[in-house]
């Protein structure tokens, strides 16, 4: 099978279900941003500091593929087979957040992204996750989207924030505190 089909050369693409839409459609923006986030999670998974988190990061990537497939499905198409996101997926993220926070000092200030390249990658993933969440919420303005997708993305951005803090500790990097001008 060839990777190129030439069917998108005129600025449209197919949804799962067969309907063609413009590549600038909010639906395409939403699942395209999920794909971008997934790539950043892969980058995080590849960081040495995250060797012990490879499994959870891969699971997150799997859930993101599920979210992308859900968003790429034509509304009303029930015959398209794909996995779903479940409440248990939220519980897993919450449990991971709680476990990481148990090893962190209390948060008393805003933290500036940076301090180490791996930590910066985590903050980039967090901000892309927030953008993804906004894109899905924008899509909800024009078509129904299961709210659990937004909940998962919201929880994932929290996970990524806490992960960035934990990575800084594990890398022996001081968190950069934001000290606003008076």
N, C-alpha and C positions, 0 to 999 in steps of 0.2 A: 504494500500500500504506500503510495506517495504521500508525503507530508503536505504538499501543496495541492489545492483543489481548484484554484482560480475562481471559486464561487464567491469569494469576498472581494474581488478586484473592483467592484463598483460601490464599495462602502456598506455592504450589508453582510449579515451573518445569520446562521440558522440557530434557533433555539432547540433544545431537546423537545421534540414533538413536531419539528419541521417548519414552523413559522419563521419567516425571514424578517429581520428588523435592522434598522440602521445601526452601524457600529457605535454611534454616539448616543444610543438609547440609554436611559438611566439603568436599565436592567443589565446591559453589557458593562456599563461603568461599575456597577455593584459587583458583579462576579469577576470582572477583571481586576478590581482592587483586592478582592479576596485572593486571587491568584498571586498578586504582588505580595500580599501579606504572607502567603504560604512560602514564597521564595525567601523572604526575610527570616521566617521561622527555620527554614533549612539552613540558612547562614548561621543562625544561633546554634542550631544542633551541631554544626561543624566546629564550634569553638571548643578548644580543649577543656575549658572550665566547665563545660556542660556535659562532659562524658557520662556522668552519673544520671543525667536527665535526658539521655537520648530517647528512651522509650516514651516518656511523657511528651516530648517535643514531636516525636513521630506520630503519636496519637492525636496531638493537636493538628498536625498537618493533615491527617486523615479526616478529622472533623471539618477542617477548612475545605477539603475537596468535596465533602458532603454538602456543605453550605453552598459552594460554588455550583454544584450540580443542581441543587434545589433552586437557586436563583436563575440558572440557565434553562430551567424547564418552563415551557409555555404554560401560562395560567390556564387551569382547567383540564390539563392533560393528566389523566389518572392512569393511563396505560404505560407511562414511562417509569421503568423500574429504577429506583435509586434508594440509598439508605437515608435515614432520618437522623436528626439531632434529638436527643432525649434529655429529660431532666437530670438523669444520672451523669450526663456529660458536664452539666453545670456543677454538680456535686463534686466531681473529680477535680475540677479547677479550684473550687473553693477549698477542698481538702489540701491541695497542693499549696495554695496561698497561705493557709493556716500553718502548715508545716514549715514553710519558708519564714513566715513572720516570727515564729517561735525562736528563730536564730538571729533576729535583727533587733537593733536598738529601736526604741520608740521613735516615730517620725515626728520631729518638732519644727522642721523648716521645709520650705520648698527645696527641691534638689535640681541642680542644673545637670542636664545630660552631659556625660563625658567622664574623663578620668582614666579610661582605658578603652582601647578599640573594641573589645568584646562587649563592654558595658554600653558603649555608644551604639553598637549594632542592636542591642536590646532596646534601647530608647527609640531608635528608628523604627523597629518592629512595632513598638507600642504606639507610636504616632501614626503609622500606617494602619494599625488596628483601629484606632479612633476614626481615621478617615473612612475606613471600610464601614464602620458602624454608621457614620453619617450618610454614606452612599446608600446603604440598605434602608435607612430611615427615609431618605429622599424617595427611594423607589416605592416605599409604602404609601406615599402620597398619591401614586397613580395606579397601584395595583396591590392586591392582598399579598402580604408576606407573613409567614408564621413568626409571631413575636419571639419565639424561643431563639431564633437566629440572632436577633438583636441582643437578647440576654446573654447568649454565648459570647458574642463579640465584646460586649461590655465587660463580662467577667474575664475574658482573655486579656483585655488591656490592663485590668487590675493585676492579673497574673504576671504580665510582662513588666509592669512597674516594680512589683515586689522581686521578681527574678533579677532585674537590673541591680537592685539594692543588694541582694544576696551575692550576685556575681562580684560586685565591688568588694565585698568583705572577703570572699574567697580568693580574690586576686590581690588582696592587701592594698586596695586603692581607697583613699579617703573620698567620701562622698563630697561633691562640690555643692556647698550650700549657697542658695541665692540670698544675697544681702542687698536689698533694694536701696537705692539712694534715698537719703532723707529729704 
